[in-house]
Amino acid sequence: MKTPETDRVELLQGTLDMLVLQTLLLGPSHGHAIAKSIQRASDDALLVEHGSLYPALHRLERQGWLTTKWDKAPGKNREVKYYLLTPAGKKQLVAVQNKWEQLVAAIGKVMRTA
């Protein structure tokens, strides 16, 4: 019997960064919403643990691909940290998308060999 855990796939190194950048292309978001967006977009196949997400967000911010701002959470009486994609982050996303497409094509060739 399949469980949600067995349906999930492990992310290749660097893939989480690409998924975060892609998610933020849609607009600013806080960490929990980024994780939920990735989970929803993957039909629950990808579960991003906070222990992986926040180090990735900090790494992307150090690279200059993200910036942050504090703002009030919708419907809440507290502020949360929002992450925003920078112009450099958009360029990085294009670069990693190109590499990803090359990787997918190469793996596809290997998988089609007899």
N, CA, C and O atoms as a GROMACS GRO file, in nm:
protein
  456
    1MET      N    1   0.084  -0.118   0.000
    1MET     CA    2   0.000   0.000   0.000
    1MET      C    3   0.088   0.124   0.000
    1MET      O    4   0.184   0.133   0.077
    2LYS      N    5   0.056   0.218  -0.085
    2LYS     CA    6   0.133   0.342  -0.093
    2LYS      C    7   0.095   0.434   0.022
    2LYS      O    8  -0.021   0.444   0.060
    3THR      N    9   0.195   0.500   0.076
    3THR     CA   10   0.172   0.604   0.175
    3THR      C   11   0.219   0.734   0.116
    3THR      O   12   0.297   0.734   0.021
    4PRO      N   13   0.175   0.848   0.172
    4PRO     CA   14   0.224   0.976   0.119
    4PRO      C   15   0.376   0.985   0.118
    4PRO      O   16   0.434   1.047   0.029
    5GLU      N   17   0.440   0.923   0.216
    5GLU     CA   18   0.586   0.930   0.223
    5GLU      C   19   0.651   0.854   0.108
    5GLU      O   20   0.754   0.896   0.057
    6THR      N   21   0.592   0.739   0.067
    6THR     CA   22   0.652   0.661  -0.041
    6THR      C   23   0.627   0.724  -0.177
    6THR      O   24   0.698   0.694  -0.272
    7ASP      N   25   0.527   0.811  -0.186
    7ASP     CA   26   0.499   0.880  -0.312
    7ASP      C   27   0.590   0.999  -0.334
    7ASP      O   28   0.602   1.048  -0.446
    8ARG      N   29   0.654   1.047  -0.231
    8ARG     CA   30   0.739   1.165  -0.242
    8ARG      C   31   0.874   1.127  -0.301
    8ARG      O   32   0.920   1.014  -0.287
    9VAL      N   33   0.935   1.224  -0.367
    9VAL     CA   34   1.065   1.199  -0.427
    9VAL      C   35   1.170   1.286  -0.360
    9VAL      O   36   1.141   1.395  -0.312
   10GLU      N   37   1.292   1.236  -0.358
   10GLU     CA   38   1.402   1.312  -0.303
   10GLU      C   39   1.445   1.418  -0.404
   10GLU      O   40   1.446   1.392  -0.524
   11LEU      N   41   1.479   1.536  -0.356
   11LEU     CA   42   1.523   1.643  -0.445
   11LEU      C   43   1.671   1.629  -0.473
   11LEU      O   44   1.750   1.603  -0.383
   12LEU      N   45   1.709   1.647  -0.599
   12LEU     CA   46   1.850   1.651  -0.634
   12LEU      C   47   1.911   1.777  -0.574
   12LEU      O   48   1.843   1.878  -0.555
   13GLN      N   49   2.039   1.770  -0.544
   13GLN     CA   50   2.107   1.886  -0.488
   13GLN      C   51   2.092   2.005  -0.581
   13GLN      O   52   2.115   1.994  -0.701
   14GLY      N   53   2.052   2.119  -0.526
   14GLY     CA   54   2.034   2.240  -0.603
   14GLY      C   55   1.892   2.258  -0.655
   14GLY      O   56   1.853   2.368  -0.694
   15THR      N   57   1.815   2.150  -0.657
   15THR     CA   58   1.679   2.158  -0.708
   15THR      C   59   1.591   2.243  -0.619
   15THR      O   60   1.506   2.317  -0.668
   16LEU      N   61   1.609   2.233  -0.488
   16LEU     CA   62   1.528   2.313  -0.396
   16LEU      C   63   1.548   2.462  -0.424
   16LEU      O   64   1.451   2.538  -0.424
   17ASP      N   65   1.671   2.503  -0.448
   17ASP     CA   66   1.697   2.643  -0.479
   17ASP      C   67   1.617   2.686  -0.602
   17ASP      O   68   1.557   2.794  -0.604
   18MET      N   69   1.617   2.602  -0.705
   18MET     CA   70   1.546   2.633  -0.828
   18MET      C   71   1.395   2.642  -0.800
   18MET      O   72   1.328   2.732  -0.851
   19LEU      N   73   1.342   2.551  -0.722
   19LEU     CA   74   1.199   2.551  -0.691
   19LEU      C   75   1.159   2.675  -0.611
   19LEU      O   76   1.052   2.732  -0.633
   20VAL      N   77   1.245   2.716  -0.519
   20VAL     CA   78   1.218   2.837  -0.440
   20VAL      C   79   1.218   2.959  -0.531
   20VAL      O   80   1.127   3.042  -0.524
   21LEU      N   81   1.319   2.971  -0.617
   21LEU     CA   82   1.325   3.085  -0.709
   21LEU      C   83   1.202   3.087  -0.801
   21LEU      O   84   1.145   3.194  -0.825
   22GLN      N   85   1.162   2.971  -0.850
   22GLN     CA   86   1.045   2.962  -0.937
   22GLN      C   87   0.919   3.005  -0.862
   22GLN      O   88   0.835   3.077  -0.916
   23THR      N   89   0.907   2.962  -0.738
   23THR     CA   90   0.789   2.997  -0.658
   23THR      C   91   0.784   3.147  -0.634
   23THR      O   92   0.676   3.207  -0.641
   24LEU      N   93   0.898   3.208  -0.608
   24LEU     CA   94   0.900   3.351  -0.581
   24LEU      C   95   0.885   3.435  -0.707
   24LEU      O   96   0.864   3.556  -0.699
   25LEU      N   97   0.896   3.372  -0.823
   25LEU     CA   98   0.870   3.443  -0.949
   25LEU      C   99   0.724   3.492  -0.951
   25LEU      O  100   0.691   3.590  -1.017
   26LEU      N  101   0.638   3.421  -0.879
   26LEU     CA  102   0.496   3.457  -0.873
   26LEU      C  103   0.470   3.575  -0.780
   26LEU      O  104   0.363   3.635  -0.785
   27GLY      N  105   0.568   3.608  -0.696
   27GLY     CA  106   0.554   3.722  -0.605
   27GLY      C  107   0.610   3.689  -0.467
   27GLY      O  108   0.642   3.574  -0.439
   28PRO      N  109   0.621   3.792  -0.382
   28PRO     CA  110   0.676   3.774  -0.248
   28PRO      C  111   0.597   3.671  -0.168
   28PRO      O  112   0.475   3.658  -0.185
   29SER      N  113   0.666   3.599  -0.082
   29SER     CA  114   0.600   3.498   0.000
   29SER      C  115   0.682   3.473   0.125
   29SER      O  116   0.803   3.498   0.128
   30HIS      N  117   0.617   3.422   0.229
   30HIS     CA  118   0.690   3.385   0.350
   30HIS      C  119   0.725   3.236   0.342
   30HIS      O  120   0.670   3.164   0.259
   31GLY      N  121   0.815   3.193   0.426
   31GLY     CA  122   0.870   3.058   0.417
   31GLY      C  123   0.766   2.947   0.414
   31GLY      O  124   0.771   2.859   0.328
   32HIS      N  125   0.672   2.950   0.507
   32HIS     CA  126   0.571   2.844   0.514
   32HIS      C  127   0.490   2.840   0.385
   32HIS      O  128   0.459   2.732   0.335
   33ALA      N  129   0.455   2.955   0.331
   33ALA     CA  130   0.377   2.961   0.207
   33ALA      C  131   0.459   2.909   0.088
   33ALA      O  132   0.404   2.848  -0.002
   34ILE      N  133   0.589   2.932   0.088
   34ILE     CA  134   0.676   2.880  -0.018
   34ILE      C  135   0.671   2.727  -0.016
   34ILE      O  136   0.654   2.662  -0.119
   35ALA      N  137   0.688   2.670   0.104
   35ALA     CA  138   0.686   2.524   0.118
   35ALA      C  139   0.551   2.468   0.073
   35ALA      O  140   0.547   2.368   0.002
   36LYS      N  141   0.443   2.530   0.113
   36LYS     CA  142   0.309   2.483   0.076
   36LYS      C  143   0.285   2.497  -0.075
   36LYS      O  144   0.221   2.411  -0.136
   37SER      N  145   0.335   2.604  -0.134
   37SER     CA  146   0.319   2.625  -0.277
   37SER      C  147   0.389   2.515  -0.357
   37SER      O  148   0.333   2.463  -0.453
   38ILE      N  149   0.510   2.480  -0.317
   38ILE     CA  150   0.585   2.372  -0.383
   38ILE      C  151   0.511   2.240  -0.366
   38ILE      O  152   0.500   2.162  -0.460
   39GLN      N  153   0.461   2.216  -0.247
   39GLN     CA  154   0.388   2.093  -0.219
   39GLN      C  155   0.262   2.083  -0.306
   39GLN      O  156   0.236   1.979  -0.367
   40ARG      N  157   0.185   2.191  -0.312
   40ARG     CA  158   0.063   2.193  -0.393
   40ARG      C  159   0.093   2.177  -0.542
   40ARG      O  160   0.028   2.100  -0.612
   41ALA      N  161   0.193   2.252  -0.589
   41ALA     CA  162   0.227   2.248  -0.732
   41ALA      C  163   0.275   2.109  -0.776
   41ALA      O  164   0.263   2.073  -0.893
   42SER      N  165   0.330   2.033  -0.682
   42SER     CA  166   0.380   1.899  -0.714
   42SER      C  167   0.278   1.791  -0.682
   42SER      O  168   0.312   1.672  -0.680
   43ASP      N  169   0.154   1.830  -0.656
   43ASP     CA  170   0.049   1.734  -0.617
   43ASP      C  171   0.093   1.650  -0.498
   43ASP      O  172   0.072   1.529  -0.494
   44ASP      N  173   0.153   1.717  -0.402
   44ASP     CA  174   0.198   1.656  -0.275
   44ASP      C  175   0.314   1.557  -0.290
   44ASP      O  176   0.345   1.484  -0.196
   45ALA      N  177   0.378   1.554  -0.407
   45ALA     CA  178   0.493   1.465  -0.425
   45ALA      C  179   0.617   1.521  -0.357
   45ALA      O  180   0.705   1.445  -0.315
   46LEU      N  181   0.626   1.653  -0.346
   46LEU     CA  182   0.742   1.717  -0.284
   46LEU      C  183   0.700   1.783  -0.152
   46LEU      O  184   0.613   1.870  -0.150
   47LEU      N  185   0.761   1.740  -0.046
   47LEU     CA  186   0.737   1.799   0.085
   47LEU      C  187   0.867   1.867   0.126
   47LEU      O  188   0.968   1.801   0.148
   48VAL      N  189   0.863   1.998   0.138
   48VAL     CA  190   0.982   2.074   0.174
   48VAL      C  191   0.982   2.095   0.325
   48VAL      O  192   0.897   2.166   0.379
   49GLU      N  193   1.076   2.032   0.390
   49GLU     CA  194   1.088   2.045   0.535
   49GLU      C  195   1.149   2.180   0.569
   49GLU      O  196   1.236   2.231   0.497
   50HIS      N  197   1.103   2.238   0.678
   50HIS     CA  198   1.156   2.368   0.719
   50HIS      C  199   1.305   2.362   0.747
   50HIS      O  200   1.376   2.460   0.729
   51GLY      N  201   1.354   2.246   0.790
   51GLY     CA  202   1.496   2.228   0.816
   51GLY      C  203   1.581   2.236   0.690
   51GLY      O  204   1.701   2.260   0.697
   52SER      N  205   1.519   2.217   0.574
   52SER     CA  206   1.588   2.232   0.446
   52SER      C  207   1.558   2.367   0.384
   52SER      O  208   1.644   2.428   0.321
   53LEU      N  209   1.434   2.413   0.401
   53LEU     CA  210   1.391   2.536   0.336
   53LEU      C  211   1.465   2.659   0.387
   53LEU      O  212   1.519   2.736   0.307
   54TYR      N  213   1.469   2.678   0.517
   54TYR     CA  214   1.526   2.802   0.569
   54TYR      C  215   1.676   2.816   0.543
   54TYR      O  216   1.721   2.927   0.513
   55PRO      N  217   1.755   2.709   0.552
   55PRO     CA  218   1.895   2.723   0.509
   55PRO      C  219   1.906   2.761   0.361
   55PRO      O  220   1.993   2.838   0.322
   56ALA      N  221   1.817   2.705   0.278
   56ALA     CA  222   1.818   2.740   0.135
   56ALA      C  223   1.782   2.887   0.116
   56ALA      O  224   1.846   2.956   0.037
   57LEU      N  225   1.681   2.935   0.187
   57LEU     CA  226   1.642   3.076   0.176
   57LEU      C  227   1.757   3.168   0.218
   57LEU      O  228   1.783   3.269   0.154
   58HIS      N  229   1.824   3.132   0.326
   58HIS     CA  230   1.938   3.214   0.373
   58HIS      C  231   2.052   3.211   0.272
   58HIS      O  232   2.117   3.312   0.246
   59ARG      N  233   2.077   3.094   0.216
   59ARG     CA  234   2.184   3.081   0.114
   59ARG      C  235   2.150   3.166  -0.009
   59ARG      O  236   2.237   3.236  -0.061
   60LEU      N  237   2.026   3.161  -0.055
   60LEU     CA  238   1.984   3.240  -0.171
   60LEU      C  239   1.991   3.389  -0.143
   60LEU      O  240   2.023   3.469  -0.231
   61GLU      N  241   1.961   3.427  -0.020
   61GLU     CA  242   1.972   3.568   0.019
   61GLU      C  243   2.118   3.613   0.019
   61GLU      O  244   2.150   3.722  -0.028
   62ARG      N  245   2.208   3.528   0.072
   62ARG     CA  246   2.351   3.562   0.073
   62ARG      C  247   2.405   3.576  -0.069
   62ARG      O  248   2.494   3.658  -0.094
   63GLN      N  249   2.352   3.498  -0.162
   63GLN     CA  250   2.395   3.504  -0.302
   63GLN      C  251   2.343   3.630  -0.371
   63GLN      O  252   2.388   3.665  -0.480
   64GLY      N  253   2.248   3.699  -0.308
   64GLY     CA  254   2.191   3.819  -0.368
   64GLY      C  255   2.072   3.789  -0.460
   64GLY      O  256   2.027   3.877  -0.533
   65TRP      N  257   2.023   3.665  -0.455
   65TRP     CA  258   1.912   3.625  -0.542
   65TRP      C  259   1.776   3.650  -0.478
   65TRP      O  260   1.674   3.649  -0.546
   66LEU      N  261   1.776   3.671  -0.347
   66LEU     CA  262   1.655   3.705  -0.272
   66LEU      C  263   1.682   3.824  -0.185
   66LEU      O  264   1.796   3.851  -0.147
   67THR      N  265   1.576   3.895  -0.153
   67THR     CA  266   1.582   3.998  -0.051
   67THR      C  267   1.462   3.974   0.040
   67THR      O  268   1.373   3.895   0.008
   68THR      N  269   1.460   4.041   0.154
   68THR     CA  270   1.351   4.016   0.249
   68THR      C  271   1.288   4.147   0.294
   68THR      O  272   1.348   4.254   0.286
   69LYS      N  273   1.166   4.133   0.342
   69LYS     CA  274   1.100   4.246   0.406
   69LYS      C  275   1.003   4.189   0.511
   69LYS      O  276   0.950   4.079   0.495
   70TRP      N  277   0.983   4.265   0.615
   70TRP     CA  278   0.887   4.226   0.718
   70TRP      C  279   0.756   4.297   0.687
   70TRP      O  280   0.754   4.415   0.654
   71ASP      N  281   0.646   4.222   0.699
   71ASP     CA  282   0.515   4.280   0.674
   71ASP      C  283   0.412   4.202   0.756
   71ASP      O  284   0.438   4.091   0.802
   72LYS      N  285   0.298   4.262   0.771
   72LYS     CA  286   0.191   4.200   0.847
   72LYS      C  287   0.137   4.080   0.771
   72LYS      O  288   0.113   4.086   0.650
   73ALA      N  289   0.119   3.970   0.844
   73ALA     CA  290   0.062   3.850   0.784
   73ALA      C  291  -0.087   3.871   0.762
   73ALA      O  292  -0.155   3.926   0.848
   74PRO      N  293  -0.139   3.829   0.648
   74PRO     CA  294  -0.282   3.846   0.622
   74PRO      C  295  -0.366   3.776   0.730
   74PRO      O  296  -0.348   3.658   0.759
   75GLY      N  297  -0.457   3.853   0.788
   75GLY     CA  298  -0.546   3.797   0.890
   75GLY      C  299  -0.481   3.769   1.024
   75GLY      O  300  -0.543   3.708   1.111
   76LYS      N  301  -0.358   3.812   1.041
   76LYS     CA  302  -0.286   3.787   1.168
   76LYS      C  303  -0.245   3.920   1.228
   76LYS      O  304  -0.236   4.022   1.160
   77ASN      N  305  -0.220   3.916   1.357
   77ASN     CA  306  -0.177   4.036   1.428
   77ASN      C  307  -0.027   4.030   1.455
   77ASN      O  308   0.019   4.065   1.564
   78ARG      N  309   0.048   3.986   1.356
   78ARG     CA  310   0.194   3.978   1.371
   78ARG      C  311   0.259   3.995   1.235
   78ARG      O  312   0.196   3.980   1.130
   79GLU      N  313   0.387   4.027   1.239
   79GLU     CA  314   0.462   4.042   1.115
   79GLU      C  315   0.535   3.912   1.082
   79GLU      O  316   0.575   3.837   1.170
   80VAL      N  317   0.552   3.888   0.953
   80VAL     CA  318   0.628   3.774   0.906
   80VAL      C  319   0.730   3.822   0.804
   80VAL      O  320   0.716   3.929   0.743
   81LYS      N  321   0.833   3.742   0.786
   81LYS     CA  322   0.939   3.775   0.692
   81LYS      C  323   0.901   3.724   0.553
   81LYS      O  324   0.877   3.605   0.534
   82TYR      N  325   0.894   3.816   0.458
   82TYR     CA  326   0.863   3.782   0.319
   82TYR      C  327   0.992   3.780   0.239
   82TYR      O  328   1.081   3.862   0.259
   83TYR      N  329   0.999   3.685   0.148
   83TYR     CA  330   1.114   3.672   0.059
   83TYR      C  331   1.072   3.720  -0.079
   83TYR      O  332   0.963   3.688  -0.127
   84LEU      N  333   1.160   3.797  -0.144
   84LEU     CA  334   1.133   3.853  -0.276
   84LEU      C  335   1.248   3.818  -0.369
   84LEU      O  336   1.364   3.820  -0.328
   85LEU      N  337   1.216   3.788  -0.492
   85LEU     CA  338   1.315   3.759  -0.594
   85LEU      C  339   1.378   3.889  -0.644
   85LEU      O  340   1.307   3.984  -0.675
   86THR      N  341   1.509   3.893  -0.650
   86THR     CA  342   1.580   4.010  -0.702
   86THR      C  343   1.600   3.993  -0.853
   86THR      O  344   1.580   3.884  -0.906
   87PRO      N  345   1.638   4.101  -0.924
   87PRO     CA  346   1.672   4.086  -1.067
   87PRO      C  347   1.782   3.981  -1.089
   87PRO      O  348   1.776   3.905  -1.186
   88ALA      N  349   1.880   3.977  -0.999
   88ALA     CA  350   1.985   3.875  -1.010
   88ALA      C  351   1.927   3.735  -0.989
   88ALA      O  352   1.972   3.639  -1.051
   89GLY      N  353   1.828   3.724  -0.903
   89GLY     CA  354   1.761   3.597  -0.879
   89GLY      C  355   1.685   3.550  -1.002
   89GLY      O  356   1.681   3.430  -1.031
   90LYS      N  357   1.625   3.644  -1.074
   90LYS     CA  358   1.553   3.609  -1.198
   90LYS      C  359   1.652   3.556  -1.302
   90LYS      O  360   1.622   3.460  -1.372
   91LYS      N  361   1.768   3.619  -1.311
   91LYS     CA  362   1.871   3.573  -1.405
   91LYS      C  363   1.921   3.433  -1.365
   91LYS      O  364   1.942   3.347  -1.451
   92GLN      N  365   1.938   3.413  -1.236
   92GLN     CA  366   1.983   3.283  -1.187
   92GLN      C  367   1.879   3.176  -1.217
   92GLN      O  368   1.914   3.064  -1.254
   93LEU      N  369   1.753   3.210  -1.203
   93LEU     CA  370   1.646   3.114  -1.233
   93LEU      C  371   1.651   3.070  -1.379
   93LEU      O  372   1.638   2.952  -1.408
   94VAL      N  373   1.670   3.165  -1.469
   94VAL     CA  374   1.681   3.130  -1.612
   94VAL      C  375   1.799   3.036  -1.633
   94VAL      O  376   1.788   2.938  -1.707
   95ALA      N  377   1.911   3.065  -1.570
   95ALA     CA  378   2.031   2.982  -1.585
   95ALA      C  379   2.007   2.840  -1.534
   95ALA      O  380   2.043   2.743  -1.600
   96VAL      N  381   1.946   2.827  -1.415
   96VAL     CA  382   1.926   2.693  -1.360
   96VAL      C  383   1.816   2.619  -1.435
   96VAL      O  384   1.819   2.496  -1.443
   97GLN      N  385   1.720   2.691  -1.488
   97GLN     CA  386   1.617   2.625  -1.569
   97GLN      C  387   1.679   2.564  -1.695
   97GLN      O  388   1.645   2.452  -1.734
   98ASN      N  389   1.771   2.637  -1.757
   98ASN     CA  390   1.840   2.584  -1.875
   98ASN      C  391   1.920   2.460  -1.840
   98ASN      O  392   1.917   2.362  -1.914
   99LYS      N  393   1.992   2.463  -1.728
   99LYS     CA  394   2.070   2.346  -1.685
   99LYS      C  395   1.976   2.230  -1.653
   99LYS      O  396   2.006   2.115  -1.685
  100TRP      N  397   1.863   2.259  -1.590
  100TRP     CA  398   1.766   2.156  -1.554
  100TRP      C  399   1.713   2.088  -1.680
  100TRP      O  400   1.705   1.965  -1.686
  101GLU      N  401   1.679   2.167  -1.780
  101GLU     CA  402   1.628   2.111  -1.906
  101GLU      C  403   1.733   2.023  -1.974
  101GLU      O  404   1.699   1.920  -2.032
  102GLN      N  405   1.860   2.063  -1.967
  102GLN     CA  406   1.967   1.982  -2.024
  102GLN      C  407   1.979   1.850  -1.947
  102GLN      O  408   1.998   1.745  -2.008
  103LEU      N  409   1.969   1.857  -1.815
  103LEU     CA  410   1.979   1.738  -1.732
  103LEU      C  411   1.863   1.641  -1.761
  103LEU      O  412   1.885   1.521  -1.775
  104VAL      N  413   1.742   1.694  -1.770
  104VAL     CA  414   1.625   1.611  -1.799
  104VAL      C  415   1.640   1.545  -1.936
  104VAL      O  416   1.609   1.427  -1.951
  105ALA      N  417   1.687   1.620  -2.035
  105ALA     CA  418   1.707   1.564  -2.169
  105ALA      C  419   1.812   1.454  -2.168
  105ALA      O  420   1.794   1.350  -2.231
  106ALA      N  421   1.921   1.476  -2.096
  106ALA     CA  422   2.029   1.377  -2.090
  106ALA      C  423   1.982   1.249  -2.019
  106ALA      O  424   2.011   1.138  -2.064
  107ILE      N  425   1.910   1.265  -1.910
  107ILE     CA  426   1.858   1.148  -1.839
  107ILE      C  427   1.758   1.074  -1.927
  107ILE      O  428   1.757   0.951  -1.930
  108GLY      N  429   1.675   1.149  -1.999
  108GLY     CA  430   1.581   1.086  -2.091
  108GLY      C  431   1.649   1.002  -2.197
  108GLY      O  432   1.602   0.893  -2.231
  109LYS      N  433   1.761   1.051  -2.250
  109LYS     CA  434   1.837   0.974  -2.350
  109LYS      C  435   1.888   0.843  -2.291
  109LYS      O  436   1.880   0.737  -2.354
  110VAL      N  437   1.942   0.852  -2.170
  110VAL     CA  438   1.993   0.730  -2.105
  110VAL      C  439   1.879   0.632  -2.080
  110VAL      O  440   1.895   0.512  -2.102
  111MET      N  441   1.766   0.680  -2.036
  111MET     CA  442   1.654   0.593  -2.003
  111MET      C  443   1.592   0.529  -2.128
  111MET      O  444   1.528   0.425  -2.118
  112ARG      N  445   1.610   0.589  -2.244
  112ARG     CA  446   1.554   0.535  -2.368
  112ARG      C  447   1.648   0.436  -2.438
  112ARG      O  448   1.609   0.371  -2.535
  113THR      N  449   1.771   0.424  -2.390
  113THR     CA  450   1.864   0.331  -2.454
  113THR      C  451   1.824   0.188  -2.422
  113THR      O  452   1.773   0.159  -2.313
  114ALA      N  453   1.849   0.098  -2.518
  114ALA     CA  454   1.807  -0.041  -2.498
  114ALA      C  455   1.917  -0.116  -2.432
  114ALA      O  456   1.902  -0.236  -2.406
   0.00000   0.00000   0.00000
